[in-house]
Every structure is written in C-alpha cells, then in structure tokens.
Amino acid sequence: MRVDVITLFPEFVDGCARVGVVGRAQERGLISVTSWNPREFATDNYHTVDGRPYGGGPGMLMLIGPLRDTIAAAKAAAEAPAKVIYLSPQGARLTQRKVQELSVLPRLVLLCGRYEGVDERLLDHEVDEELSIGDYVLSGGELAAAVLIDAIGRLQEGALNDAQSAAQDSFSEGLLDCPHYTRPEQHELGTLPAVLISGDHAAIKRWRLKQSLGRTWLRRPDLLARMQLDKSARALLEEFRLEYFA
Ligand SMILES: NC(=O)c1ccc(NCc2cccc(O)c2)nc1
C-alpha cells in the first residue's frame, strides 16, 4: 500500500513511519509512507498556507490553494486511484473494522489539518472521507494520521510475524483483550492463573475467551451490545458473571 501524507510537519510523520512494525513493513516493501508539505506548494513569496476565517473568530484556517495543489501532486505520484482521508474531530469514529477496510486499498492520501482546520470548500471537493481517532482535539492531524498508518501498517500481509499475528487481537473480533502474564511465575506482586501453566491448550483458549468476554462486559458494555455472541460464548460470559457476583 502507498500512503501519501499531506502535512506541515513532514519530519513528524516520517519519523513515526520509520520505527517499529511500520518501519519494518516499509523496509519489506509492504507499505510506503511519503510526506508532502503544502508550504512547498504555496505560490506567494511568503509561502503562505493559512488565512483568517471569514465571519471572524479566533485562529486561522488552511488555504484551499496550496492544499489542492499538494493533493494533486500526491495523487499524480502514482498510477492507482487514491482515497483522500481528512483527519479531524468532526470525522466518523475510527474503528478496527474501518482500519481493516482501508488496509486492503492500494493507496491512501491522508490530509492533516493544523490551526482551526481547513476551508470547507476543499473538504467538499477533494476529500472522500473524514475520520476521527477519538473525541478530543489535537494541535494537528499528524498524530491521528500516525495512528491510522500504524493500525493499517500492522495489518499488511507479512508485517507481523506469527507470534504477533493480528488475528490474536481481540479487537479484530470486537472484544477487549484478555489478561497476559510472563515470567517469573512466582512474584511478590502475585502468581499466575493456574490454567496458564496447565499445558491444557483447550482450557487456556477457553479461559482467554472467557476473560475477553468478561472484560468487555465490565469495561465496554457498548461493544458487547453490538455483538452477536454464539451459544457457547454466551454460556462462557454467564459463567464469568456468576463468578464475578459470587
Ligand atoms: N480526534 C482526531 O482525530 C483529531 C484530528 C485532528 C485534530 N487536530 C487538527 C484539526 C483538524 C480539523 C479541525 C480541528 O479542529 C483540528 N485533532 C483531533
């Protein structure tokens, strides 16, 4: 997948995409992340990229011109059609399902707003989707873009080795993850759930699903409400609830 990021802070995004799983995915040619700085597309002597809001009000907005030219340049950099995504608090909430949907596309262009955002006319004509990583305001869309790149990058075929396999992510089934433990087995902070050292892999699998179901019920009932649990999962959750209230 090719990702082009439009940002006034290219060094920020390049840095995020060079480390860890995404950095390795780039080295393996599974994903490429290229930054484009609208300031280089500003035609005036001062490389102006922002303007005062009509109707008054605080702050500045990003101008149409430099952004439009940057989007055009990014799109022209490769053959495949590109979906243009704007990261903003006004966007649809990003979910793992949306990440999975985007992760199979050939290209993405991510537009990062700064200041108070972008002229609405640019959004109307050049942006295909507006996405939010959560209900809070950041100083720019770059962190949101980095989140999206990471979530999509780790889903690229070959990005994760088996042990890390994305399929283990409970969120990919809509549940919260179960508790995890590593050495030492005995510690002043406590010991392990016995099942995890039983060697009974079916029992371990069952325990983990039960814990994921129970945790989701306790911490994120909203996620559970949206799920169709099969008979065995419902029974497992009931078992968790009985123990919880015991
Ligand atoms: N929740 C998010 O995904 C998110 C994304 C961007 C952002 N800041 C840049 C910006 C962009 C547009 C309007 C605006 O008010 C602020 N802050 C939070």
PDBQT file of the ligand as one rigid body, heavy atoms in Angstrom, charges set to zero:
ROOT
HETATM    1  N1  LIG A 301      -9.728  13.387  17.018  1.00  0.00    +0.000 N 
HETATM    2  C1  LIG A 301      -8.991  13.468  15.890  1.00  0.00    +0.000 C 
HETATM    3  O1  LIG A 301      -8.882  12.516  15.104  1.00  0.00    +0.000 OA
HETATM    4  C2  LIG A 301      -8.298  14.790  15.608  1.00  0.00    +0.000 A 
HETATM    5  C3  LIG A 301      -7.832  15.084  14.332  1.00  0.00    +0.000 A 
HETATM    6  C4  LIG A 301      -7.204  16.322  14.091  1.00  0.00    +0.000 A 
HETATM    7  C5  LIG A 301      -7.052  17.204  15.146  1.00  0.00    +0.000 A 
HETATM    8  N2  LIG A 301      -6.464  18.408  15.018  1.00  0.00    +0.000 N 
HETATM    9  C6  LIG A 301      -6.382  19.101  13.756  1.00  0.00    +0.000 C 
HETATM   10  C7  LIG A 301      -7.740  19.640  13.424  1.00  0.00    +0.000 A 
HETATM   11  C8  LIG A 301      -8.257  19.408  12.180  1.00  0.00    +0.000 A 
HETATM   12  C9  LIG A 301      -9.526  19.902  11.882  1.00  0.00    +0.000 A 
HETATM   13  C10 LIG A 301     -10.265  20.595  12.801  1.00  0.00    +0.000 A 
HETATM   14  C11 LIG A 301      -9.751  20.789  14.051  1.00  0.00    +0.000 A 
HETATM   15  O2  LIG A 301     -10.477  21.424  14.977  1.00  0.00    +0.000 OA
HETATM   16  C12 LIG A 301      -8.466  20.297  14.367  1.00  0.00    +0.000 A 
HETATM   17  N3  LIG A 301      -7.493  16.871  16.391  1.00  0.00    +0.000 NA
HETATM   18  C13 LIG A 301      -8.106  15.691  16.619  1.00  0.00    +0.000 A 
ENDROOT
TORSDOF 0
